[in-house]
Amino acid sequence: MNSLLKKSALSATIALTLVACGGGVGGGSGGIAGIGGSGFTSTGSVTGFGSVFVNGVEFETSGTVFNIDDSGTGSQADLAVGMIVAVDGTVNADGVTGTASSISFDDQLQGPVSAITAVLADPDEENRSFTTLGTTVHINRFNTSFDVSGNIKAPNFDFDSINDGDHVEISGFFNDAGELVATRVELKATAFSTSNIVELKGTVSGFTDVSAAFTLSNLTGINIDASSAAIDDLPNGLADGVPVEVKGTCSDSACSTLKATRVEGQSGFDDADKISVEGLITDFVSSSDFKINGISVNASTAILTPGTLALRDGARVEVEGPISSNVIRALTVEIRGGDSEVHATVSSVDPVTGNFAVSFTGFNTQPQTIAVTVNTATEMEDSVTAGNFVRVRGFENGTGGITATRVEVRDPDDVIVQGNLQVYTTNTSIQLLGVTFAVDVVCETEFENEADIGIIQNDFIVAATATPGLLVKVKDRNDTGGGGGGCGGRVALNGVVDEIEIETP
């Protein structure tokens, strides 16, 4: 099957799974209710707790009904940062608080890990990929959360320790190639077993009769035996072209035969006055013609946040607006990722707003500070205090700082700042995000292009001249070794960048 068809079939199932024909949670004849009717539906990743934060709204959950993995039951304790959920409820006039009547979670994929590998041309070792049930899954050291099921005893499970044979549950969004970009990976078992539950989604293909095996159009190597499965939300029965979710067990690690215990239909969205959907942009033609999670979007008159947001395939965004005939006419489109990044030590925290500042040594060994703004859409697994070393992802906010879409507390490491180039002075200094580092091409500073191939300073200057606001990453290593320019045993200096890398937006 070609990648575009695979992508279309898979990405659509995210949205369809989140709000199927039975409504957000627990069944019924609903769909999505409009903001002017019984409420509001938001689908996206969980970014924080206290209450539950989804798509920039803090939902109160004191009376919420939870539906975890189609069980019809659950609680807030079953949720975690990075899970993709559907929230039915109401939003207050302030637009950032509300009340959830129901929250449902269902993963995008569950099965064994195989063929895990590092991504080529990734010297920082921040990306890896693997295959689960024929689907390519991408994980990122910074943007993917990892967890272990409560009944599993594993000494460690994270970006570095995930292995072939691990049985995992994956939340995430499908990209334009039909690959799953994971927001969260949970270890369900440390080794594959034919008793492990697997879950996959796709469009029925090759169906003749429920007593005969069929496949999913995006996963042709897996034969599905649904002869004894419970069939849900399929009023017209199984048939070719019907999007479904399949749960069951596999005959082997390749899942050549999947013995289904349940096959559930996945339907579309009802017309509504307002919905909110997070995902990756696919099928981009123009601002008035693209898709998010398989849903068509017209954002020709939408307000973009930030104003410099470039709509393009692969951009992770949240769109909000009315939906009609499965087309969202977006009123707003907000970034949920961002190209700016800071790895540094927290110097101060505002106890009221939660905003904080990070500091490090810069040009002429002077202290440099970047202000970090957090809001209800910021994904945070840990609270931040002064002295923490943090990794921040977000976007430049026009006030000299960064608005964070994700904040993670880490062990102390290299200082990294990534943003749009503001000023470069040959063999002297570089400025981005309002901070300035020293440059020393003789003793310490090295340059790389978008493919992580070493270049000379003049090549960098040519690229910066050709592309104003070039996206650049600078790294000041937390080490005591010599520099990269061949200055004998001279100790590397803080505030003098070791690497300047051109990045792809």
Protein Blocks (a to p, Z undefined) as FASTA:
>chain_A
ZZklmmmmmmmmmmmmmmcfkojnopajebcddfklnbccdddddfbehiaceehiacdf
klcccdeehlopacfklpcehiacdddddddfkopaccdfbdcdddfbdcddehiacdeh
ilnopaccddeehiacdddfklpccdddfkbccfbdcfklpcghiacdddddddfkopac
dfbdcdfbfbdcfkbccddddddehiabfkbccddfklmmbccdfklcccehilnopaeh
iacddddddfbfnomaccdfbdcddddddddfbdcdddddehifbfmlcceehiacdfkl
bccddfklccdehiacddddddeehiacdfbdcdfebjcdcddddfbdcfknopacdddd
dehhiacdddddddfklccfbdcdehiacddddddehnopacdfbdcddddddddddddd
fbdcehkbcceehiacdddfklmpccddfkopacdfklmmmmmmmmghiacddddddbfb
dcfkopajaccdehiafbdcdddZZ
